[in-house]
Amino acid sequence: MTAEEIRDLIEELRNKVEIEEAEWTLAGNTRYEIKHGDDTLIFDRYNNADTDQSECYIKVGNFEKVFPEGTEEFDLISDFVTFL
């Protein structure tokens, strides 16, 4: 997924949250899961003890990736997790 695709998905999900169409499951301090169509979506923000750096994780269907602090994708996911 590109940063633009992540941004579009997050915007769609924010709208659903605001009109109470989305029901998230909190699976930890900052790990949020939701069923979206046929996919399970996971958004997480955490500190990596090995690198002593914050990271964000996203899983959408078969796509999953970790983004380090300082990337556009990290900022998008981090802001969304804070919003939730």
C-alpha positions in Angstrom: 0.0 0.0 0.0 1.2 3.5 -0.8 1.0 6.4 1.7 -1.9 7.7 -0.4 -3.8 4.4 -0.2 -3.3 4.4 3.6 -4.4 8.0 3.9 -7.6 7.2 1.9 -8.4 4.1 3.9 -7.9 6.0 7.2 -10.1 8.8 6.0 -12.8 6.3 5.2 -12.5 4.6 8.5 -12.5 7.9 10.4 -15.8 8.8 8.8 -17.2 5.5 9.8 -16.1 6.0 13.4 -17.5 9.5 13.5 -21.0 8.3 12.4 -20.7 5.2 14.6 -20.6 2.7 11.8 -17.3 1.1 12.9 -16.8 -1.0 16.0 -13.2 -1.4 16.9 -11.6 -4.1 19.1 -8.8 -2.9 21.3 -6.3 -5.7 21.5 -3.6 -4.1 23.8 -2.7 -0.5 24.6 -2.6 0.7 21.0 -3.5 -2.2 18.8 -6.9 -1.7 17.1 -8.7 -4.3 15.0 -11.8 -4.2 12.8 -13.5 -6.3 10.2 -13.8 -4.3 7.0 -15.5 -6.1 4.2 -13.8 -9.5 4.0 -10.6 -8.2 5.5 -9.4 -7.8 9.1 -7.6 -4.5 9.5 -5.1 -4.0 12.3 -3.4 -0.7 13.3 -0.8 -0.6 16.0 1.8 1.8 17.4 4.5 0.6 19.8 8.1 1.1 20.9 10.6 -1.4 19.4 12.8 -2.4 22.3 15.5 -3.7 19.9 15.9 -0.4 18.0 14.7 1.9 20.8 12.4 3.5 18.1 8.7 4.0 17.8 7.0 2.0 15.0 3.6 1.7 13.5 2.1 -1.6 12.1 -0.7 -2.0 9.6 -2.3 -5.1 8.3 -5.0 -4.9 5.6 -5.9 -8.3 4.2 -2.7 -9.9 3.0 -0.7 -6.7 3.2 1.2 -6.0 6.4 4.1 -3.7 7.1 6.0 -1.9 9.9 6.8 1.7 9.4 9.5 3.5 11.4 9.2 6.9 13.0 10.0 9.7 10.6 8.0 8.2 7.6 4.7 9.6 6.3 3.0 6.3 6.8 4.1 6.3 10.5 2.6 9.7 11.0 -0.7 8.7 9.3 -1.1 5.5 11.3 0.1 7.1 14.6 -2.4 10.0 14.2 -5.2 7.5 13.5 -4.4 5.3 16.5 -4.4 8.4 18.7 -7.8 9.4 17.2 -9.2 6.0 18.1 
